[in-house]
Amino acid sequence: MQPLFQRNMSKKERFEDDGRTIADMSGVERPPLILPNIKRFKELRAEKKAAQENNPEVFSSSEDGQYRKRYESSEDKETRKAYLGGAISATLLIALIYLGAFALLVVILLLIWGVL
């Protein structure tokens, strides 16, 4: 009698391709590793600008010539600032907790070693 792992290896089934496409990856390009494709970025920027100019009901022009979405308002900016402030304050709070714990550890170790 053969061990179980050898028996399973001998019953290996061959892979057969049935021709179905799960995800079409023909339009996906590989990004460059070293230098960015500046020509492609310029093309995308031109496409975006053309879309903004062709859809005036979605985008509006401001005094500085920049196109912004019409549903952006000062309330959205205030909310964004509030979220950013909350995230920064939470990060600083966590950093202060870690710094305090490290300082407490140093003081305890100095007391144990008899330096203080």
C-alpha positions as CSV (number, residue, x, y, z in Angstrom):
1,M,0.0,0.0,0.0
2,Q,1.3,3.4,-1.0
3,P,1.3,6.4,1.3
4,L,-1.6,8.9,0.8
5,F,0.5,11.7,-0.7
6,Q,2.0,9.5,-3.4
7,R,-1.4,8.1,-4.4
8,N,-2.8,11.7,-4.9
9,M,0.2,12.7,-7.0
10,S,-0.3,9.8,-9.4
11,K,-4.0,10.9,-10.0
12,K,-3.0,14.4,-11.2
13,E,-5.6,15.7,-13.7
14,R,-4.5,17.6,-16.8
15,F,-5.6,21.2,-17.3
16,E,-7.9,21.8,-20.3
17,D,-8.7,25.3,-21.5
18,D,-12.3,25.7,-22.3
19,G,-11.8,29.1,-24.0
20,R,-13.8,31.3,-21.5
21,T,-12.6,34.8,-20.7
22,I,-12.8,35.7,-17.0
23,A,-11.4,39.2,-17.3
24,D,-10.4,40.9,-20.5
25,M,-6.9,42.4,-19.9
26,S,-6.1,43.4,-23.4
27,G,-6.5,47.2,-22.7
28,V,-4.4,47.2,-19.6
29,E,-0.9,48.7,-20.0
30,R,2.0,48.0,-17.8
31,P,3.2,51.2,-16.0
32,P,6.8,52.2,-16.5
33,L,9.2,51.2,-13.6
34,I,11.8,54.0,-13.8
35,L,10.5,57.0,-15.8
36,P,6.8,57.9,-16.0
37,N,5.1,58.0,-19.4
38,I,4.8,61.8,-19.6
39,K,3.2,61.7,-23.1
40,R,0.4,59.4,-21.7
41,F,-0.2,61.8,-18.8
42,K,-0.5,64.7,-21.2
43,E,-3.0,62.8,-23.2
44,L,-5.1,62.0,-20.1
45,R,-5.0,65.6,-19.0
46,A,-6.1,66.8,-22.5
47,E,-9.0,64.2,-22.4
48,K,-10.1,65.4,-19.0
49,K,-10.0,69.1,-20.1
50,A,-12.0,68.3,-23.2
51,A,-14.6,66.4,-21.0
52,Q,-14.8,69.5,-18.7
53,E,-15.3,71.8,-21.6
54,N,-17.9,69.6,-23.2
55,N,-20.0,69.2,-20.0
56,P,-20.6,72.8,-18.7
57,E,-23.5,71.6,-16.6
58,V,-21.2,69.5,-14.4
59,F,-18.2,71.8,-14.3
60,S,-18.0,75.5,-13.9
61,S,-15.1,77.9,-14.6
62,S,-13.8,80.0,-11.8
63,E,-12.0,83.4,-11.8
64,D,-8.5,81.7,-12.1
65,G,-9.6,79.7,-15.1
66,Q,-9.7,76.3,-13.3
67,Y,-12.7,74.1,-13.8
68,R,-14.3,72.8,-10.6
69,K,-17.3,70.6,-10.1
70,R,-20.4,72.7,-9.4
71,Y,-21.5,70.6,-6.4
72,E,-18.3,71.6,-4.5
73,S,-19.2,74.3,-2.0
74,S,-17.6,76.0,0.9
75,E,-19.5,73.6,3.2
76,D,-17.7,70.7,1.6
77,K,-14.4,72.5,2.1
78,E,-15.2,73.1,5.8
79,T,-16.1,69.5,6.2
80,R,-12.9,68.4,4.5
81,K,-10.9,70.6,6.9
82,A,-12.8,69.2,9.9
83,Y,-12.0,65.7,8.8
84,L,-8.3,66.6,8.2
85,G,-8.1,68.3,11.6
86,G,-9.6,65.3,13.3
87,A,-7.3,62.9,11.6
88,I,-4.2,65.0,12.5
89,S,-5.3,65.4,16.1
90,A,-5.9,61.6,16.5
91,T,-2.5,60.9,15.0
92,L,-0.8,63.3,17.4
93,L,-2.7,61.8,20.3
94,I,-1.5,58.3,19.5
95,A,2.1,59.6,19.0
96,L,2.0,61.3,22.4
97,I,0.8,58.1,24.0
98,Y,3.6,56.2,22.5
99,L,6.1,58.9,23.4
100,G,4.9,59.0,27.0
101,A,5.0,55.2,27.3
102,F,8.6,55.2,26.0
103,A,9.6,57.9,28.5
104,L,8.0,55.9,31.3
105,L,9.8,52.8,30.2
106,V,13.2,54.7,30.2
107,V,12.5,56.1,33.7
108,I,11.6,52.6,35.1
109,L,14.7,51.0,33.6
110,L,16.9,53.8,35.0
111,L,15.3,53.2,38.4
112,I,15.9,49.5,38.1
113,W,19.6,50.0,37.1
114,G,20.1,52.4,39.9
115,V,21.1,55.4,37.8
116,L,18.3,57.6,39.2
